[in-house]
Amino acid sequence: MPFAHCGRFDVNYVEEGSGFPIVLIHGLAGDHTAWVPQLAAFGKDYRVIAMDNPGSGESSPVDTPCTTEELADTMLALMDNLEVDKAHVVGRSLGGLIGQHMALKAPDRLQSLIVAASTPKVDRIGRRILENMREVLEWRDNWADWARHSAHVFVSPAFYNDNPEAIAKIELLVGNEERSKISYVNLNHTALTHDTSDRLGEISCPTLIMAGRQDPICSMQGTEELSAGIPNSETVVFEQSSHFFLMEEFEKSMQTLADWFANHTP
C-alpha cells in the first residue's frame, strides 16, 4: 500500500476504480479493511479511496493527543496528495466526526457528506462506554480482553445472540495485538472532546445521516441533533441494528449508499 505525507501524519491508503471520488474514513476500532465490501462494490463506477486513519493500521501512530479538526486537516491533505479536488466523504463513527470538520473547514471540497453511526457530541451513555473501553485496555493491557469486553456494544442483542461466528470474527479483528494502544487511548480522548453542536448549521453540502436505532455509542439523541441541525440533510435509520449497522443490515446500507451516490454525483 502507498503512503502519503499529510503534515503531522503519514497516511497509508488504498484505492479502487476510476470516476468521481469517494473518500471512506473508518472508526476508532478499525482500519481501511473495514471498507473492503464498499471498495469492491463502488470501485466499479467510482474512484474509491480508503485509508488507515492516523493511529490505525500502517499509518503513523498518534503518540500525543490530537483533535478531530487536526484529523480533518490530515484527510484534506490526503485529498491534496491524491489530486482529489472534490469528493463524497463517508465517515463512520470517529470518521463521521472527522467528516463534520472537513465540511466546516473546506465546504468546496465535499460534493456530499455521509455520516454513519456518528454524533455532533458524544452523549453521557456514549461517554461512559468509551471511557469503559479505554479503562479496560489500560487495566488489562491486552487487546483480546478489550475485544471480549467491548464487542457486544457494537451490535444489537439479537445479532450478538444469533451470530456467534460473526462475533468471534469481530473480536479477532479488533483484538489484533499489533494495534497501537497509546494511539487508541489518545483517539478515544479525541472522540470524547469532539463537539460541533453549535456549528451544524454551517454544514452546507448535501448530507446523509445514517444511524442504528439500537446504537448506545452514538445514540439516536445525537442522530436527531444532526438531523435538526444540518440544513440540507436526510436521515436513514436502521431499525434492527446498533453501531455496526453497515454489517448488520448490509444490503440496506449498500443500497442506501448506492442511491445517494447516484443522486448526488455530478
PyMOL commands that set and color helices and strands:
alter all, ss='L'
color gray80, all
select helices_A, chain A and resi 32-42+68-81+94-105+107-109+124-140+143-153+157-162+164-174+181-193+197-202+220-229+245-248+250-264
alter helices_A, ss='H'
color red, helices_A
select strands_A, chain A and resi 3-6+9-16+21-25+47-51+87-92+110-116+207-212+233-238
alter strands_A, ss='S'
color yellow, strands_A
deselect
rebuild
show_as cartoon
